[in-house]
Amino acid sequence: MKKELQLQMERLQKVKNKGFTLVEAIIILFVFCLIFTIPTLKLTQFKSDLELSNTTRLVKSIIESSTRKSLLKKNAIFIHYSEENNRISVKQGKSMQYFPINHQIKIDNLNHVFVNPKGSISPRTIMIKNKNKKRIIKIQMKWGRMIES
């Protein structure tokens, strides 16, 4: 009887030693969480940078197309950024176009931009920024040449 009991105890010890301890399981779980969290943070940063870059291209495109349209159609164009509505509005004659902007991005010095019927625009510096980065567009000369920095 004692031998049977001793054999059963040995079997239980062998079975007991075949798994992870709680501490080992917690460490492995922590490492996996860390491995999956780092790329997620980088992806969020990448998305934010991409949104800033796309908005910068959109602003440049709006200004370039407005100078061309005003020159061809001999009409003045008004460009305005509304921070409350998060959109850029372009008014030419009676027509109005709206371009939505991401709510995390703010644009400075794009208020009440006037493009005259000859296609010229006054020089200015436009700053486009999100939480931690910013892009600057400098409009130089009267015909609207833009430099991004």
Solvent accessible surface area in square Angstrom, and as a share of the most:
residue,aa,sasa,rsa
1,M,193,0.86
2,K,172,0.73
3,K,159,0.68
4,E,112,0.50
5,L,110,0.55
6,Q,115,0.51
7,L,92,0.46
8,Q,95,0.42
9,M,105,0.47
10,E,82,0.37
11,R,151,0.55
12,L,113,0.56
13,Q,109,0.49
14,K,139,0.59
15,V,103,0.59
16,K,168,0.71
17,N,124,0.63
18,K,169,0.71
19,G,58,0.56
20,F,152,0.63
21,T,81,0.47
22,L,137,0.68
23,V,100,0.57
24,E,79,0.35
25,A,45,0.35
26,I,99,0.50
27,I,99,0.50
28,I,73,0.37
29,L,114,0.57
30,F,130,0.54
31,V,69,0.40
32,F,110,0.46
33,C,71,0.42
34,L,87,0.43
35,I,93,0.47
36,F,141,0.59
37,T,66,0.38
38,I,92,0.47
39,P,78,0.49
40,T,79,0.46
41,L,117,0.58
42,K,141,0.60
43,L,119,0.59
44,T,86,0.50
45,Q,63,0.28
46,F,123,0.51
47,K,140,0.59
48,S,30,0.19
49,D,33,0.17
50,L,82,0.41
51,E,56,0.25
52,L,1,0.00
53,S,22,0.14
54,N,63,0.32
55,T,6,0.04
56,T,1,0.01
57,R,136,0.50
58,L,54,0.27
59,V,0,0.00
60,K,46,0.20
61,S,60,0.39
62,I,9,0.04
63,I,1,0.00
64,E,65,0.29
65,S,43,0.28
66,S,3,0.02
67,T,15,0.09
68,R,148,0.54
69,K,81,0.34
70,S,0,0.00
71,L,90,0.45
72,L,146,0.73
73,K,128,0.54
74,K,140,0.59
75,N,62,0.32
76,A,28,0.22
77,I,1,0.00
78,F,99,0.41
79,I,0,0.00
80,H,59,0.26
81,Y,7,0.03
82,S,16,0.11
83,E,94,0.42
84,E,157,0.70
85,N,87,0.45
86,N,31,0.16
87,R,82,0.30
88,I,0,0.00
89,S,14,0.09
90,V,15,0.08
91,K,91,0.39
92,Q,26,0.12
93,G,49,0.47
94,K,207,0.88
95,S,71,0.46
96,M,89,0.40
97,Q,91,0.41
98,Y,105,0.40
99,F,50,0.21
100,P,113,0.71
101,I,13,0.07
102,N,45,0.23
103,H,124,0.55
104,Q,81,0.36
105,I,2,0.01
106,K,64,0.27
107,I,7,0.03
108,D,57,0.29
109,N,72,0.37
110,L,1,0.00
111,N,74,0.38
112,H,141,0.63
113,V,0,0.00
114,F,94,0.39
115,V,0,0.00
116,N,42,0.21
117,P,55,0.35
118,K,160,0.68
119,G,7,0.07
120,S,20,0.13
121,I,5,0.02
122,S,60,0.39
123,P,84,0.53
124,R,50,0.18
125,T,61,0.35
126,I,0,0.00
127,M,54,0.24
128,I,0,0.00
129,K,70,0.30
130,N,18,0.09
131,K,166,0.70
132,N,99,0.51
133,K,94,0.40
134,K,116,0.49
135,R,71,0.26
136,I,40,0.20
137,I,0,0.00
138,K,83,0.35
139,I,3,0.01
140,Q,69,0.31
141,M,86,0.38
142,K,141,0.60
143,W,167,0.59
144,G,9,0.08
145,R,134,0.49
146,M,27,0.12
147,I,65,0.33
148,E,69,0.31
149,S,82,0.53
